[in-house]
């Protein structure tokens, strides 16, 4: 999406109309493969239709972004931002090229931040998984090699197996809650008075 915005900004600076610049950006830009190929085609069609009908390019991009957001498709948030910036430029009469270039910079920054956050959360998520599965490895290993768990661990250990599984599940949920709060930046102990 950032590439689309940058290419559109170049076309606008060259003197193209917003519709022509957007269509050119969609046609010239490297078409994504896989999951983002269909949304890219939708954007191209919506922008071409807006150009041909003389309607708002920003509104057309925003409509495609709304459809993609409903379907939870990648790039919907960035596309919505680009559409809003473009529409604001169209409605206010401000030059669209700086708006498109600014949108590209913001989109690239958001993507970098999302990638950094995913990299930072990979370690805690791996630790959470490992520490949650570790207590289960002993009994599972005993079962795997054919030892009766009751004889290896004793009757009391088998009786507490359910409690251990419940506590492991509770720990998993708690750790997941901590990670979600860390991502959102929410306080761990609720609001302070």
C-alpha positions in Angstrom: 0.0 0.0 0.0 2.9 2.3 0.7 4.2 1.7 -2.8 0.8 2.5 -4.2 0.7 5.8 -2.3 4.3 6.7 -3.4 3.5 5.9 -7.1 0.3 7.9 -6.9 2.2 10.9 -5.4 4.7 10.7 -8.3 1.9 10.8 -10.8 0.2 13.7 -9.1 3.5 15.6 -9.0 3.8 15.0 -12.8 0.5 16.7 -13.3 -1.9 13.7 -13.6 -5.4 14.0 -12.2 -6.0 12.0 -9.0 -7.9 9.3 -10.8 -5.3 8.9 -13.5 -2.5 8.9 -10.9 -4.2 6.3 -8.9 -4.9 4.0 -11.9 -1.3 4.4 -13.1 0.0 3.6 -9.6 -2.1 0.4 -9.5 -1.0 -0.6 -13.0 2.7 0.2 -12.6 3.0 -1.1 -9.0 4.3 -4.6 -8.4 1.2 -6.7 -8.1 1.3 -8.7 -4.9 1.0 -12.5 -5.0 -0.9 -14.8 -2.7 -3.4 -13.4 -0.2 -3.0 -9.8 -1.2 -3.5 -10.3 -5.0 -7.3 -10.2 -4.9 -7.5 -7.0 -2.8 -5.0 -5.3 -5.2 -7.3 -6.2 -8.1 -10.3 -4.7 -6.2 -8.4 -1.5 -5.5 -7.4 -1.2 -9.2 -11.0 -1.8 -10.3 -12.4 0.7 -7.8 -9.9 3.4 -8.7 -10.5 2.9 -12.4 -14.2 3.1 -11.9 -13.9 6.3 -9.9 -11.6 7.8 -12.6 -14.1 6.9 -15.4 -17.1 8.2 -13.4 -15.3 11.3 -12.1 -16.1 10.4 -8.5 -13.8 10.5 -5.4 -10.8 8.3 -5.6 -10.4 8.4 -1.9 -14.0 7.3 -1.3 -13.5 4.4 -3.7 -10.3 3.3 -1.9 -12.1 3.7 1.4 -15.0 1.5 0.3 -12.6 -1.3 -0.8 -10.8 -0.9 2.6 -14.1 -1.3 4.4 -14.9 -4.5 2.5 -11.4 -5.9 3.2 -11.7 -5.0 6.9 -15.0 -6.9 7.2 -13.2 -10.0 5.7 -10.2 -9.4 7.9 -7.8 -9.2 4.9 -4.2 -8.0 5.2 -3.6 -4.4 4.2 -7.1 -3.2 5.0 -6.0 -0.8 7.7 -3.3 0.7 5.6 -5.6 1.0 2.6 -8.3 2.8 4.8 -5.6 5.3 5.9 -4.6 5.9 2.3 -8.2 6.4 1.3 -8.9 8.8 4.2 -5.8 10.9 3.4 -6.8 11.0 -0.3 -10.4 11.9 0.4 -9.4 14.6 2.9 -7.2 16.1 0.2 -10.0 16.0 -2.4 -12.6 17.5 0.0 -10.3 20.3 1.3 -8.7 21.1 -2.1 -5.3 20.6 -0.7 -2.7 19.1 -3.1 -3.0 15.3 -3.2 0.7 14.6 -3.9 1.9 15.6 -0.4 -1.1 13.7 1.2 -0.2 10.5 -0.8 3.5 10.8 0.0 2.7 11.4 3.7 0.3 8.5 3.7 3.1 6.3 2.3 5.5 7.3 5.0 3.0 6.6 7.8 2.0 3.3 6.3 5.7 2.2 6.1 6.2 3.3 9.7 3.2 1.3 10.8 4.4 -1.8 9.0 7.9 -1.4 10.6 6.3 -1.0 14.0 4.1 -4.1 13.5 7.1 -6.1 12.4 9.2 -5.0 15.4 6.3 -5.8 17.8 5.9 -9.3 16.3 9.7 -9.9 16.6 9.7 -8.7 20.2 6.7 -10.9 21.1 8.2 -14.0 19.5 10.4 -14.8 22.4 7.8 -14.5 25.2 5.3 -16.5 23.1 7.9 -19.3 22.6 8.7 -19.3 26.3 5.0 -19.4 27.2 4.5 -22.4 25.0 7.6 -24.2 26.2 6.8 -23.6 29.9 3.2 -24.6 29.5 4.0 -27.9 27.7 7.0 -28.8 29.9 5.1 -30.3 32.8 3.1 -32.5 30.5 6.2 -34.1 28.9 7.0 -36.5 31.8 3.6 -38.3 31.8 3.4 -38.2 28.0 6.9 -39.7 27.7 6.0 -42.4 30.2 2.9 -43.3 28.1 4.9 -43.1 24.9 7.5 -45.7 26.1 4.7 -47.9 27.5 5.1 -47.4 31.2 1.9 -47.1 33.2 1.7 -43.6 34.5 0.1 -44.7 37.8 3.0 -47.1 38.5 5.7 -44.6 37.5 4.3 -41.6 39.2 2.2 -43.2 41.9 -1.5 -42.9 42.7 -1.3 -39.4 44.2 0.4 -38.0 41.1 -2.3 -39.4 38.9 -4.9 -37.9 41.1 -3.4 -34.5 40.8 -3.0 -34.7 37.0 -6.4 -33.0 36.5 -5.4 -30.2 38.9 -2.0 -29.8 37.0 -3.7 -29.6 33.6 -6.2 -27.0 35.0 -3.4 -25.0 36.5 -1.4 -25.2 33.2 -4.4 -24.0 31.3 -4.9 -21.1 33.8 -1.2 -20.2 33.4 -1.6 -20.2 29.6 -4.5 -17.9 29.8 -2.8 -15.6 32.3 0.4 -15.4 30.2 -1.7 -14.7 27.1 -3.5 -11.9 28.9 -0.1 -10.4 29.9 1.0 -10.5 26.3 -2.2 -8.9 25.0 -2.0 -6.2 27.6 1.7 -5.6 26.8 0.8 -5.2 23.1 -2.0 -2.7 23.9 -0.1 -0.9 26.6 -2.8 -1.5 29.2 -1.8 -1.3 32.9 -1.4 -4.7 34.5 -3.3 -3.8 37.7 -6.1 -1.8 36.3 -6.6 1.9 36.4 -5.0 3.8 39.3 -7.0 6.2 41.4 
